[in-house]
Amino acid sequence: MENDTAKNNHELILDTSILAGKIMLQSGAEISRVEDTMERIIRNALNKPDSTEAYTYVTVNGIFAKITGSETSFARIDQRDFDLNKVTKVNQLSRSFAEGDIELTEMQHALQVLEGESASIPRWLKLLCTAGLSGSIMLIFGGDYIDLPATMAAGVIAYMTYLFIWNTLNVPFLSEYAGTLIGGTIGYLLTVSFGENIDLVMVGAVVPLVPGILITNSIRDIMARHYLSGLIRFIEGIFTAGALGAGIATVYYLFII
């Protein structure tokens, strides 16, 4: 009877830890943060903060967790995005559990609710920020205000195209290529009509899709000695950047060169 109770308790601990790690990894957290959070949850649940009974192993596509004497739990990660608000909420739940403010079952329920939540930032605000980012980058690089409408439109169109292709086909790199191709084309047509500097407008079209967080996380993973995940993310970032460049190069080849 005691063995069954311990087994069920271990399953609850592992399920909760795996769920926390899954949400964090799908939301763009670096590998070291995911592993640290999962191990803290397991150790605090066992009331052994310094225990070596908890083992976790995380890659960009899978999560493993084990407690000595129990079976290994695993979760496959197929979809990854960036929602740092969810990462923050998981960390807050983990700290609350470690401090004894909530029980393990309460934490699991809160994580299940969090997993089902949609993006916390509304679409219109993302598009507004995208327009501001594209326009400001163009001005920072020495552009003129006359190119501001074309740049902002190119950035927004590129981002919307990227989202549409990704949500429709779910094909990596094709969505980035199509985004800069369509956005760059719109930027070119608007610049020809009432703009001046086509090069800076193209920069504004690319900027919203630059994989900055992806490359930053890859470097952090490598520095934390998670070489496999770091290299995978770095290669993904390089291919993404290549797809963005290919989209803009196609615009130049079709309309400018």
C-alpha positions in Angstrom: 0.0 0.0 0.0 2.8 2.4 0.9 4.6 1.5 -2.3 1.5 2.3 -4.3 1.1 5.6 -2.6 4.8 6.5 -3.1 4.5 5.5 -6.8 1.4 7.7 -7.3 3.1 10.6 -5.6 6.2 10.2 -7.8 4.0 10.1 -10.9 2.3 13.3 -9.8 5.7 15.0 -9.1 7.1 13.9 -12.5 3.9 14.9 -14.4 4.0 18.3 -12.8 7.7 18.8 -13.5 7.4 17.6 -17.1 4.4 19.9 -17.7 6.3 22.9 -16.3 9.3 22.1 -18.5 7.1 21.6 -21.6 5.5 25.0 -21.2 8.8 26.7 -20.7 10.5 25.0 -23.6 7.5 25.7 -26.0 7.6 29.3 -24.9 11.3 30.0 -25.7 13.1 29.4 -22.5 16.8 28.3 -22.6 17.6 24.7 -21.7 19.5 25.4 -18.5 16.5 27.4 -17.1 14.1 24.5 -18.0 16.2 21.9 -16.3 16.8 24.0 -13.2 13.1 24.7 -12.8 12.1 21.1 -13.2 14.7 19.8 -10.7 13.7 22.4 -8.1 10.1 21.3 -8.4 11.0 17.6 -8.0 13.4 18.2 -5.1 11.0 20.5 -3.2 8.1 18.0 -3.8 10.3 15.3 -2.2 11.2 17.7 0.7 14.8 17.1 -0.2 16.2 20.4 -1.7 19.7 19.0 -1.9 18.7 15.5 -3.1 20.5 13.8 -6.0 17.5 11.5 -6.5 16.1 13.8 -9.3 17.4 13.6 -12.8 16.3 15.7 -15.8 17.6 15.9 -19.3 16.2 18.5 -21.8 16.8 19.0 -25.5 15.0 21.2 -27.9 12.7 18.4 -28.9 12.3 16.3 -25.8 12.2 16.3 -22.0 13.2 13.5 -19.7 12.7 13.4 -15.9 13.3 10.6 -13.4 13.2 10.0 -9.7 15.3 7.1 -8.3 13.1 4.1 -8.0 10.5 5.3 -10.5 10.1 5.0 -14.2 11.4 7.8 -16.5 8.9 10.3 -17.8 9.2 11.8 -21.2 7.5 14.5 -23.3 8.1 15.3 -26.9 8.2 18.9 -28.0 7.1 19.5 -31.6 6.0 23.2 -31.5 8.1 26.0 -30.2 7.3 29.7 -30.0 8.3 32.7 -27.9 6.0 33.8 -25.1 8.3 35.0 -22.2 5.2 35.9 -20.2 4.5 32.1 -19.8 8.1 31.5 -18.8 7.8 34.1 -16.1 4.5 32.6 -14.8 6.0 29.1 -14.6 8.9 30.5 -12.6 6.5 32.3 -10.3 4.6 29.1 -9.7 7.8 27.2 -9.0 8.9 29.8 -6.5 5.5 29.8 -4.8 5.6 26.0 -4.5 9.2 26.1 -3.1 8.1 28.7 -0.5 5.1 26.5 0.5 2.4 29.0 -0.7 0.7 26.4 -2.9 0.5 22.6 -2.9 1.7 20.4 -5.7 -1.8 19.6 -7.0 -2.6 23.4 -7.1 0.5 24.0 -9.1 -0.3 21.2 -11.5 -3.8 22.7 -12.0 -2.4 26.2 -12.5 0.1 24.8 -15.1 -2.7 23.0 -17.0 -4.7 26.3 -17.1 -1.5 28.2 -18.3 -0.8 25.6 -21.0 -4.3 26.2 -22.5 -4.0 30.0 -22.5 -3.5 31.8 -25.8 -0.9 34.4 -26.4 -1.2 37.2 -23.7 -0.4 39.9 -26.3 -3.3 40.7 -28.7 -2.7 40.5 -32.4 -3.3 44.2 -33.0 -0.7 45.2 -30.5 1.8 42.9 -32.0 1.2 44.5 -35.4 1.5 47.9 -33.9 4.8 47.0 -32.3 6.0 45.5 -35.6 5.3 48.7 -37.4 7.1 50.7 -34.8 10.1 48.4 -34.8 10.4 48.5 -38.6 10.1 52.2 -38.8 12.4 53.0 -35.9 15.2 50.7 -37.3 15.0 52.4 -40.7 15.3 55.8 -39.0 18.2 54.6 -36.8 20.1 53.5 -39.9 19.8 57.0 -41.4 16.6 56.8 -43.3 14.2 59.7 -44.0 10.6 60.1 -42.7 9.3 60.0 -46.2 10.2 56.3 -46.2 8.4 55.6 -42.9 5.0 54.6 -44.3 6.6 52.1 -46.8 8.9 50.7 -44.2 6.1 50.2 -41.6 3.8 48.6 -44.2 6.6 46.3 -45.4 7.3 45.1 -41.9 3.7 44.5 -41.0 3.0 42.7 -44.2 6.1 40.5 -43.8 5.0 39.6 -40.3 1.4 38.9 -41.2 2.5 36.7 -44.2 4.9 34.8 -41.9 2.1 34.1 -39.5 -0.3 33.1 -42.2 2.1 30.7 -43.9 3.3 29.2 -40.6 -0.3 28.6 -39.2 -1.4 27.2 -42.6 1.4 25.0 -43.7 3.6 24.8 -40.5 6.7 24.5 -42.7 9.9 26.0 -41.2 11.9 28.5 -43.2 9.3 28.7 -46.0 7.2 31.1 -43.8 10.2 33.4 -43.3 11.1 33.3 -47.0 7.5 34.1 -48.0 7.2 36.8 -45.4 10.2 38.8 -46.6 9.4 38.2 -50.2 5.8 39.6 -49.9 6.8 42.3 -47.4 9.8 43.3 -49.5 7.7 43.5 -52.6 5.1 45.7 -50.9 7.9 47.9 -49.6 9.5 48.2 -53.1 6.2 49.2 -54.7 5.5 51.8 -52.1 9.0 53.2 -52.2 8.9 53.5 -56.0 5.6 55.4 -55.6 6.6 57.9 -52.9 9.8 56.9 -51.2 13.5 57.4 -51.6 15.8 54.7 -50.0 14.8 51.2 -51.1 17.7 49.6 -49.2 16.6 50.8 -45.8 13.0 49.9 -46.5 14.2 46.3 -47.2 16.0 46.4 -43.8 12.7 47.4 -42.1 10.9 44.6 -43.8 13.4 42.0 -42.5 13.8 43.2 -38.9 10.6 41.9 -37.4 11.5 38.3 -38.4 15.2 38.3 -37.3 15.7 35.3 -35.0 17.3 37.3 -32.2 16.0 35.3 -29.2 16.8 32.0 -31.0 20.4 32.9 -31.6 20.8 34.4 -28.1 19.4 31.3 -26.5 21.7 29.1 -28.6 24.7 31.0 -27.3 23.4 30.8 -23.7 22.9 27.0 -24.1 26.4 26.6 -25.4 27.9 28.6 -22.6 25.9 26.4 -20.1 27.5 23.4 -21.8 24.3 22.2 -23.4 26.2 21.8 -26.7 23.7 19.7 -28.6 20.7 22.0 -28.0 22.9 25.1 -28.5 24.2 23.9 -31.8 20.7 22.8 -33.0 19.3 26.2 -32.1 22.2 28.0 -33.7 21.9 26.1 -36.9 18.1 26.8 -36.9 18.9 30.5 -36.5 21.4 30.5 -39.4 18.9 28.8 -41.7 16.2 31.2 -40.6 18.4 34.2 -41.4 19.3 32.6 -44.7 15.6 32.2 -45.6 15.0 35.9 -44.7 18.0 36.9 -46.9 16.8 34.7 -49.7 13.4 36.4 -49.7 14.9 39.9 -49.9 17.4 38.7 -52.5 14.5 37.5 -54.6 12.8 40.9 -54.5 16.1 42.5 -55.6 16.4 40.0 -58.4 12.9 40.5 -59.7 12.5 44.2 -59.4 15.8 46.0 -58.8 18.8 44.3 -60.3 
